[in-house]
Amino acid sequence: MKFQYSALLALAASAYAAPPTQSIKEFPRQASAGCSSAVTLDPSSNPFAKYTLHPNIYYRKEVQAAVAAITDSSLAASAAKVADVGTFLWIDTIANIAKIEPALADVPCTNILGLVIYDLPGRDCAAKASNGELKVGDIDKYKSQYIDPIVTLIKAHPNTAFALVIEPDSLPNLVTNSDKDACKQSATGYEDGVAYALKSLNLPNVLMYIDAGHGGWLGWDANLKPGAQELAKVYKAAGSPKQVRGFSTNTAGWNSWDQSPGEFSTASDAKYNKCQNEKIYVDTFAPLLKSAGMPNHAIVDTGRNAVTGLRKEWGDWCNVNGAGFGVRPTSSTGDDLADAFVWIKPGGESDGTSDSSANRYDSFCGKDDAFKPSPEAGTWNQAYFEMLLKNAKPSF
Ligand code: BGC
């Protein structure tokens, strides 16, 4: 992924220490997965109060491989605990739809499987690191080869609960980056695609959160209202699907939940942004969404936000150096508008390559505050994972 922000748009889990040599299969979470009858998620209540975000097998596998590569035994023991943290699984290509079935096979009835819907035509229009497989104009392919098969799979598994984050960065990019050619060209496809996703995935065992960037993006005074209106417009174009619960914030981001004064509160442009932490952003954006006619409960990514003061600029988004794993998924947020802190970005997977000769090289991944070397977006970075672990708060 990634986003750019325009300042002025104007401009742990149970401590099982998995021996690294054992495979995922040797750690069945429950003999029989799923519930014994169909799951119905009530969109008027917080699903995370009832269900725990599932530690999916793909992240577990990545973490277990990482554990095997660590020689320091005490660090390895801490690392093993990360496998038990619930994370979202990114369905970032048509081919990766094949991950859904294996991922839901071990979901107990007490858990909810988190998926990120992320394959819009012309994806990541304001940056380069996460440009996707579908080109601008491939909207029919997005609908028939990406969304429809996901719908079929979810319908085939009515006894499993799903939480979906819908297309990170896409609508926020239309709000603040519409001056960029790529975003201009992508706009129709983003709106049409997100509306189709919301309409088609409106199933009883699913709740959806539409991505709303973060406080340093749509939180600027000039962006708040247009942001809420953009999300609500697409939600309404989808027919106001009842399984939409609200919005997601800080996806793959770095902002603190409630640091006060906020991390960038002394910046020269701070007077244009009251949303100096994610809590203020959620509490400010939610009422605007409500008046624009959209459900307004949030989930907030706390996967990598333990350490602040690392970014030179608020908009720096790529593999921030010195970051640490943040608060583990929980519905205890202390804020009625925030359903849960969740891990959306799987910590250890890169945000983008630092190789300046690569096609998808984005200069943000070469900045002074970005960790180097870093591989292609979505690819495992062992050194980065170990750094997140060492800097985790709370520690593992
Ligand atoms: C990448 C995706 C990846 C996701 C989670 C995004 O930045 O573009 O390919 O699945 O991060 O790591």
Residues whose N, C-alpha, C, O or C-beta is under 5 A from the ligand:
A	BS01	BGC	M1 W90 D92 A129 S130 P346 E349 S350 D351 A377 G378
